[in-house]
Amino acid sequence: MQNYVFVIDQNKEPLNPITPKRARELLTKQKAAVFRMYPVRYPENAKCRN
C-alpha cells in the first residue's frame, strides 16, 4: 500500500491525493506549502478501541 498526501488548492478545495515524492518536489520548487501536518482529527470525547 502506497502512502498519499492530501492536497488542497488556493480556495481550500480538495484535489486528488499525490505521492510523497511529488509533494516533496512541489515543496522544493515552492509551488506548494504545508497547510496542516495531521489532517485527521478525532473528537475529544471519542473512545478508541484497543
LINCOR-V602387 format. One record per pair of residues at least 12 apart in sequence whose ideal C-beta (glycine too) atoms are under 6 Angstrom apart, sorted by sequence separation. I is the first residue (numbers start at 0). J is the second residue. D is the distance in Angstrom with one decimal. If there is no record, write none. Layout:
i={I:I}
j={J:J}
d={D:D}
This chain:
i={3:4:4:2:4:5}
j={16:17:19:19:22:38}
d={3.7:5.5:5.7:5.7:4.2:5.5}
